[in-house]
């Protein structure tokens, strides 16, 4: 697939990095020569220095023969313009990164479609939605639901309260009784492992499991986690993401939002209806304690400063706050969140990049998700035609060892398949795959 990416910032570079591992034909356009030089020496792609809105640059990038044009510069208006131009020049599909979530309304999206913008991506909106999901299952560090919750993938840390430590997955499978879950990924010392039956779990491991909807609460209790409901949430920061998150969750939770100045206060008053607005310095822990930090069930740090978000979240954890979420800009931090005591680290650019990457996948795909810190993707394929997938059990289909079938959704039912399971037409197959296994899995389900 020929892919052009306009903008070599965090989102653009991460996209290029993801796709270059899969032998895609990538062209990266940016005005920053230093960033492009770094990209060209570390990734397998073509770089072009210049303004992507220039017709000369678009022609140099051969946009007319591109399968996908992705505009992810820091300017929303520029991205929309670039997508429109690219479509007029012959790009098959265009994607534009935006900040204004009003553009995501159905009537607005239809207008942009007519202009040539096929897909609009809002990192803030995607991140806010992810935080809502995490609050709804606060004992978990990650939660992904497929087909309205028929099958869930959840993540948790094996701490001292977890009875699974020093047990193998095959032993755990024997003692689970009437409910089942399937270990699909293990994060150990920043390394991603596809666990097998003989894998022994260790203290400090971060385990991801697949389970059926009706069993989720039982699984949470079985692994030693509390089923604690969240009522009171403190959000730190007056950023666009913070306000968007508060607006999204204030109907379900009692929300306090901590902002620093009058300008942020006015934005909060304009957008929020039921949230308590507090003016305080984000780094002043004593002030946060006076405003009720210790009485909170959840603390979400969304200031522009990653270090402030990490430190305040760690402090909240030490003060007994049950759930902590920290926004970070540095993608490398996503690999260390569980090791340093924060429940979940959010990187909105990484979320956006992974969301965009689903448009690159081959085969009939319903959903793509990524696990924080895990060097793998979860892809929901559809068995859409009769082929050898239907003629053999899973054990005989020669799936790459760097992948695992997490679950199968068949109509109203969900399954955690073993090696003897047979696929059927229209099955939705949830796969977890490391980067090197993704191209092969795409060919299998193509």
N, C-alpha and C positions, 0 to 999 in steps of 0.2 A: 504494500500500500504506500502511495506517495503522500506524505504528510508535510504541510508547511506550518510552522509555529512562529507567530509574530509576537515577540516579547520573550527575552531570556532571563526574566526574573525568577523568583522561587517556583512559581507554578510552571512557567515555560520550561525551565531547566529540568525540573523533576519529571515533567512529561517526556521531554527529550531523553532523559536517562532511562525511564521505564521502557520507552519504545525502541531505543537503540539496542537494548538487550534482546530484542525480538526480531532483529534484522529488517526493521522497517526503513523505507527510504525517506529520511527526514532532512528538511531544510529549516534552519533556525535563523530568524532575522532579528537584528537589534542594532541600536545605534552605539552601544557600548562595546568598543573594540576589545577591552580587557576581558569582559565576560565571555565574548565569543571566542577569544583565544583559549580561555580555560576550557570551554565546551569542546572545542575542536581537538584539543589534546587529550581529553578524557572520554569522549564519546565518539561513536562512529556515525558522523553526520556531516552535512554541508552547512557552512555558516555564510551569511551574507550581511555585511555591515551597511546599514542604511535605513531610511524611513520606509516602513512597509506600506505606507499610503502612497508612495511614489509609483507611478505606472511603470517606470523603468525597472525598479526593484522587483515589482510583481512579475514582470516579464522575465527578468533574470532568474527568478525562483521557479519559473515555468508553472505559474498558478493555473493556467488553462488545462493542464494535464493532471492536476492534483485531485486525489480522492477526498482529502480532508484538509480544511484550512482552519487553524485555531488561533484566535486573537486573544492574547492574555497579557497585554501590556498593562501598565498601571492606570491608564486612562480609559474609563468606560466609554466615552464618546468616540475615542480613537478605535476601540475594539469593534464597536457597532459599525463605524464607517468602513473599517478594514474588511469585515465580514461581507458587507454589501458589495464592496468593490470586488472582492475575491469571487463572489457568486457571479457577478456580471462578467468577469473574465473567464468563467468556466469551471470553477471549483465545484465538485460534486456535492459536498456538504460543508457547511460553515458553522463555527461555534464562536460565540463572543462572551467573554467574562464581563459581568456587570456588578455594580454595587446597589443600584436602586431596585429593591425587590418588587416595586410596583410594576415593573416591566414583566414580571412573571405571571401577572393576571392573564387569564385566557384570551381576553380580547386584545391585550397588548401583544402577546406572543403571536397571535394571528397576524397583526399588523407587521411585525418584524419579519415573519415568515414570508409575507408578500414582498417585502423589500429585499429579501435574500439572506436573512439571518435564520438559519435552521434551528439552532439551539442556543438558549441563553443560560449561562451558569453564574450563580451568585454564591461565592464562597461563604459570605456571612449567613445567608439563608441555610445553606447546607450544614454549617457548623452549629447554628442554633437548633436545628432539627435534631442533630446528633446529641446535643446536650439534653434536650427534652427526653429522648429515649433513655439516656443514661440515668436521669433522675427517676424515671419510672421503675427502673430496676437497680436501685442504688447499691446493692451488695455486689454488683458486678462491675468490672472495669470496661467491658465492651458488651454490646447487645445488638445483634442483627436478626431481624425477623424476615422470613420469606413467605410469600403468599399469605399475607395477613396473619402471620404468626403460626401457620401450620407446622413450621420447623424453625427453630431458633439456634443461633450460634452465640455462645456466651464465653466470656473470659473472666478468670479470677486468679488471684495469687495464692499459692500454697503457703500459708503462714502457719504459725505454731498451733492454731486451732484446727487445722485441716487433718482429717483422719486418713487422707490418701498418701501422706508422706511415707516413703520407703515401700510403697506397694506398686506392683506391676499393673498395667492396664488390663491384662487378661484376668488377673485376680479380682480386680475391681468389677469387671464384667460379670464374674461368677456370683458376687455377693449383692448385686444391686436389686435383686428380687423382681418386683412387679413393674419397675420402671427402668428405662434404659437411657444411657447417654454414650456418646462416642467421642473419644479424644481424637482431635484432628490436627492440632498444632501445639507445639511446646516452645516457649521462649525461655532459653536458659543462657544466662551470661551474654545476652545480646545476640545469640545464635538461634536461628529458627530450625526446629527439628520436626519432621513428620513422625509422630509417635507410632509405634507398633505394639503388639500384644506384650512383648517382653521388655518394653521400656519401663524403667523404674523411675517413679516420680521423686523429686527431691525438694526439700524445704527451699523456698525462694523461687521455685519454678513458676512460670506463668502459663497456665493451661487453658486451652480453648477447646470447648466441647460442643457437639451438636446434640440437640434433644428435641423431643416433640412437645408441643404446646402444653398439653395436659400434665406433662412431667416436670415442667420448668421449676416450679416451687419446690418439688420434692428433691430435685437435683441440687438446688441452692442449699437446702437444709442438710443434705447428705454430705456435701463438701465442707460443712462447718461454717457456712455463712448465715448471718442473720437475715430475717425477712423484715427489715426495718422500713416503715413507711416514711417518706420525706414530707414534711409540712412547711418548715421554715428554711428559706434559701437566701443567702447573702451573695450578691453579685458585686464584684469589685471592678470599677472602671466605668467611665461614661462614653466609651467608644460606640461606634455604630453597631458592632456586634453585641456589646453588652445591652444596649437598649433594645435591639431586636430580640435577644434572648429573653429579657425581662418581659417584653410584650407577649412573646410566645407562651411563657409559662405562668404569667400572673393570674390567670383564671384558675389554675390548679393548685398553686402554692402561695404561701405568704412570702412575698418578695421584698427584700430591702436592697436598694441599689446605691452603692457608695460612689459619689462623684466629687470632683475637686473644685469646680468653679461655677460661676453664674451661667456661663454659656452652656455648659453641659446640663445644668439644672433646667434651663429653658427647653432644651431638646427633650429631656425626660418628661417634663410637664406636658409637652405637646403630644408625645407618643404614648405615654403610659397612663393607665386609668386607676389601677389598684395597687401599685407598688409604692413602698415607702422610700422617699428620696432622702439620702443622708449626705451632707457635705463633710468630707474628712480627707486627710492625706492618706493615699493608698499604702504608704510604707509605715504609717503610725499604728503599730499593733495595739497600743494602749487605747487609742481612740476607737479602733474597731471593737475592742473588748467592751468599751463603754457603750457602744451602739448595739451590743448583744451578740457578738461573734460566738461566744461560748454556748449560747442557747440555740445556735443554728444546727439544722440537720445536714445542710449542704452548703459548701462555699465554692463559688466559681470565680476565678481570678481572670479578668479579661482586659487588663490594662495594656497599653502598647509596649510595655517593658517586660520581656520574658523572665528576667531574673526576679523582678518584683512579684510576678505571678507565681513563680516557683517557691520563693521564700515565704510569701504569705500563705500559700496553700500548705506548705509543710508546717507552719506555725498553727494554722487552723486544725490540722491533723493532730498535732501534739496537744491542743486544747480540747480535744474530744469531739471535734466535728466529724460526723460519720462519713460523709462523702465529699471529696475534694476534686476539683477539675481545674487545670491550669492551661491557659493559652500560651503557646510558645511559637516563635517565628523560626527558630533553628530546628530544621528537620531532624538533626542528629539527636536532639533531646527526646524524641519520641521513643528511642530505644532504651532510655534509662529511667523512665517514669516509675515503673513498678519497683525498681531497685532502690530508689531514693525515698519512697514512702508516699508519693502522690498517687491517688487512685487512678486518675486518667489525665493524660496530657493530650490537648487538642491542638492540631496544626491545621488551620482552615485552608491554607494553600495546598497542603497535602490531600485534604479531603476533596477539594475541587479538582485537583489533578487526577485522582483516582476515579472520580465521577466522570471526567471527560474521557478517560482511557477506555471506557466501555464501547465508545464509538469506533475504536480501532479493532476490536475483537472480531474474529471470523466465527462462522457458525451462528445458529439462532440463539441469541442471548437475551435473557430477561433482566438480569441484575448483575452488578459487579460491586463488591465491597472490599475494603482492606481492614486489617487488624492493626491497631496501634503498635508500632515497633516490630511487627512481623513482616519479614521479607517474603510475602506471598500475597496472592489475590484469591478471593472467593468469587467464583463465577457460577451463575445459574444458567446452565445450558438447557435447551429443549430438544428432546429426541423427536425430530420432525420428519424423518423419512425411514423407510424400512431398509436396513443394511445389517452388517454383521453385529452391530450393537444389540440387536434383538435375538440373535441366534446363539449367543454364548453367555454363560454366567460371568459376573464381573471378574472373577479370578483368571479367566481365560482371555480377557480383552487386552492384555498387555499395556495397561496404563503405566505411564512413567513412574518410577519409584519416588520421584520428587512431588507426587500428587497423591490425593486421597479423596474418595467419594464420601462427602460428609453426610448426605442424605438425599432422598428422592421423594418428590411430591407427586402423587398420582390421584388426580381428581380431588376429593375431599380428604384423602388419607395422606399420611406422611410415613416414611420408612427410614430406618437406620440400617442400610443394607450390609450383609456379610458377603463373603466371597461367592456364595451360591445364588445370589440374587440375579434375576433376569430383568432387564429393562423392557418397557413396553412403549409403543408409539404415544407421543404427547407427554411422556414423563418429563418432569422438570428435575434436572439433576444438579445438585449443589456440589461443586468441586472446589477443593482448596489446592492450589498449585504454586510451587516456587517458580520464579521467573523463567528458569531454564526449561520448565515443563509446559509452559503455557502454549507455545506454538504447536506442540504435539497434541495437546488436549483439544485445541481448536480444530485440528485436522480430523481428529476422531469424531467430533460432534458436528462437523461441517455438513 
